[in-house]
Amino acid sequence: MPDRPSRDLFDFAPPPTTRDIARLVKAGGLAALPDAVQRADQATYQEIHCRSALNRAQGMPFFKWTLNPYRGCTHGCHYCFARKYQPHLELGAGDDFASVIFVKTNVAEVLRRELQLPSRRGEQVALGTATDPYQPIEGTYGLTRGCLEAFRDAPTPLGIVTKGPLVVRDIDLLRDIAKTTKLSVYLSVPSLDDDAWRRLEPGTAPPLQRLRAVRALVDAGIRCGVLMAPLVPGITTKPSLVEATIKAAADHGAVSVGAMVLHLEGGARSHFLEVIAAEFPHLVEGYERLYTKSRAPAAYTGEVARIVGLLKARYGVAQRREPRAEAS
């Protein structure tokens, strides 16, 4: 059992909901969280109850629903688009995103109920769209594994995106799911460059460790690809770095490689530009020109896509047929 905050024996009140948390934080800041616990990783964890597990995907033609057992992510990727959602909880898009994690303790139970609804059956679910389902705390709570057990018992087309090598723990369940429905797993490996990894993805496993997870999954018969998401202009878009990553993905058995150029909006934009100013000051002027909007100009993204396409062909990595997914 996880080492969770202890409640009084006769206190049967459930953990707060997301709405409760927003109200508490607005009124009293993080100190108002009722059972928050700081762990050895210096992140603060608060258990909550969710009213729903599946969230309707907006504007995503390839999957109908998203599922995120946690909110916030200690991977702390500075470019993560999900930082823009933190203000909904009265939290900042900067350090709060990586240091205050909400744990949906009842998510697997709620998911089981929802998967029985006629409106949910057979519709694609994406796991890991706004927070990594295999961030380190999953080793304590096992919420993602509980959700996979629900998917095994109610076959549902499923796509998983993660930077966490912990995914190999669940090979047994992934095999079972793949026997009855469509399953795809993607490891996010934007670049093999050590400097970019250390500066932009401070809480993640090393890129080669993630690629070893790809190999383990493929060897177990599970369809697994690599997402170079996002490619960060001026840092990981250099053709030599892109080539090294694609070659390594192919060498580790990835069945596909997808890539997308960084886009910036909301709190994610302001946070990332602050990081650029601090870590890569020589790029500030270029980013001001490139990101007058949330996305880089089509001429730029098109050229990056052309280079990626040529390199994928060179190393024999099949064209992806599944939906492009954003990785945290």
N, C-alpha and C positions, 0 to 999 in steps of 0.2 A: 504493500500500500504506500502511496506517496506520503512524504513527510509534510502534511498539511497543517494549517493553523488549527489548534484545538478549540472546540466550542464547548460551552457548558453542557453537561450531560442532559439537562432538561431544556436546552435551547434548540427548538426544532425549526427555527426560522430559516428558510432557504437563503443561499447567497443572493446578493443583490443582482438585479438585471442591468443591462447596459444603460437603460434609461435612468435607473437609480444612481448608477455611477456618475453619469454626466451631471445629475443634480447635486450629488454630494461634492464632487470636485469643484463645481462652480461656486458652491457655498463656502467650502472650507479648504480647497486645495487638496493635494495628495494626502495630507495628514488626516483628512476626513474619511479616507477609505477604511472600512470597518475591520477587515482582516488581512490587510496587506502584509506580506512577509518579504523581507530582503534576504536573498540567498547569497551564496558565496560568489556568484558571478556579478554581484553588486546591482542586479536588477531587482525590482520590486514586483511581486506577483500577487494579484488579487483574484480570488475565485469569484465567478459570477454564474448565474443561470441565464440561458438563452431561451427566448420564447419560440424561436424558430431556428433550425439548423441550416436549411437551404435558403439561399437568397436568389431572387430572380436576376439573371444577368441582363444588363442593359446594353443593347447594341452589339451583342455578340452572336453572330449567325451560326456558330458551330457548337455552342453549348448553351443550355437553357438555364442552368443553375450553378451557383458557386457555393463552396463550403469551406469555412475557416474555423478550425477548433480553437484557435487562439486569436487574440487581437493585440497588435504590437509584436515586435520581433527582435530578439537579441542578436540576430545576424547584423543588424545595424547598417545595412547597405545604404550608402549616402544617396544613391540615385533612386531608391525605391519609390515607385509611384504611390504606394499605399500610405506614405506619410501624409498625403493630402487629406486623409480621413480622420486624423487625430483631433482636429478642432471640434469634431462632432461630440467628442468626449470631454471638451474643455481642456484638452491637452495640446502641447505644442508639437509641431512637425519635426522638431530637432531631436534633442536627447531623449525626450519623453517617449518617442516611438520605440526606441531600443532599450529603454530602462524601466518602463512600466508596462507589464504584460498582463492581460486579462485572460483567465483560464476558464473556458466554458465547460464546467464539470459535467453538465448533463447533456452535452451535445450528441453523444452516441445514442442515448435514450430517445431524444427528440427526433433524431434522424431516422431511427427505426420506424417511428410512427409516421413520419412524413413519406417515407418510401412506400408505404402501403396505400397512399392516396392515389386514386386513379389518375389524377392530373400529373403525377410525378413519374409514373411508370414508363420506362423506356426512353426518358429524356436525359441527354448527356449532362453530367455533373463535372465541374472542374474543381479539383481540390488543391488549394494552395495559391489562390489568386491574389490575396491581399495580405497574407502573412504566411510564413513557411510552416507547413504542417510537421516538419521534422527538425525544427529548431531544437536546441539542446533540452529544453524543459519537457519535450515529448518523452524523453527517457524516464522521467519521473512520473508523469501523469498517464501516458499511454492513450490519450484521447484519439489520436489519429488511428491507432491500431483498433480501438473500439469502433470507430467509424468504418474501417475496412471490414470488420466482422459483420456490420450491418449491411454493407454492400454485397458481401459474399452470400448472405441469407436472402437478399432481395436484389437479384442481378440488375445492375444499372450501368449503362455505358459510362466509363470513368476515365478522366485524364488527371494526372498528378504532375505538379511542377514543384521542384524542391532544389535547394542547395545542400541538403542534409544527407550525408552518407548513411545516416541511421535508417534510411529507407530499406537497406538490405536486411534489416531485422525482420521485415514483414514479407520476405520472399514467399513464405508458405501461404499467406493469405492472398498475395498478388497472383500466385499460380492458380489458386482456387477460383478467384474472380475471373481470370482470363479464360478459364474453361467454359464459362457460361455467358460471357458478354465481352464487348470490346473494351480493352484496357490499354492505355499508353502511359508511360512514365517518362518524364523529361528531367534531366539534371541540368540546372542552369550553370553554365561555365562561360561567362562572358569573355574571359581571356586567360591565358596561361601566365601572363606577365606578373611576376611576383610583386613588383612595386605597385602596380595598379590594384592587385588583390589586397595588399596591406593597407593601402590608403582609401580604397573605395568600398571594400567589403570586410570591415575590421573584425566581425564576429563569426565569419564563415570558416568552414574547413578549407584547406588548400585545394586549389583547382585539380591537381593530380589525384588527390584523394577522392574527389567527386567522380573523376573519370574511372577510377578503380571500381566505384560503385556501379557505374554504367556497365563495365565488363562483367561484374558479378550478376547483375540483373539479366543481361543478354545471355550469359552462359546458363542461367536458370530457365531460359525460354520465355522471358518477359520482353515485350517490345519496349525498347528504351532508346530515346534519342537525346540529343544535346541542344540546348538553347543558348545561343550567344546573345543573351538579352540582359541589359542592353549593350550595344556597342557605343562607347562614349567618345564623342568627337575629340580628336587631338590626343587621346590617351590610349584607347584600345582599337581605334580604327586603322592604325597603320597596317598596310597590306602584309608586312612580314609577321606581325602579331596575329592577324586574322588567319594567315596560312598556318602558323604553328598550332593554333587552337583547332582548326578544322582537321589538320593531319592527325593530331593527337586523338580527337574524337573518333576518327575513322580507325585508328590503330586500336582503340579500346572497344571497337565493335558497335558503335552507335549506328542505329538503323537510319537515322536522319539527323540533319543539322538545320536549325532555324536561326534566324538572326533578325534583329530589329535595332534601329538607331534610337538612342535615348530621346524621350520626350518629357517635357517639364511643364507642370501646371500646379497651381495652388501652393500649399505649403511645401510640397516636394520641390518646386522650383526655387523658392526663396532659400530653403535649406541647402540645396545642391550648389547654388551659385555662391553661397557663403563658403562652402567647402572648396570650390574652385579658387576663390580669392585667397584662401588660407594655404592651400596645398599646391595649387598650380597657378600662381598669379600671372604668369606669362600668357595664360589662356583667356584671361578675363575679357580682353577686348574682342577676341574672336567669338566668344560666347555671346557677347552683347550683339554682335552682328548676325550670328547664326540663329539665335533664339529670340527674334522679335515676337514670335508667337510660341505656342506650346510645342510645336513640332518644327524640326529643321526643314528647310526648303526641299521641295521634291527633287530638284536637280542634285542636291547633295545626297539625300537618302537613296536616290536612284543609282548614283555612281557607286555608293557603298554596296548596294544590292547586286550590282553588276560584278564587282570584284568578288563578293561572296559566292555568287553563282559560278563564276569561272573556277574558283578554288574547290568548290564542292564537286564539280565535274572532274577536276584533276585528281581528286582523292577518292572518287567513286562513292560519294555519300549520296544516297537516294534523295530525290526531291521530296520534301515533306508534303504529305497530303492532309495532315491533321491541322486544326486551327492553330494559328499563331497565338501564343499565350505570353502574358507578361509575368516576369519572375520577380520575387521580392529579394 
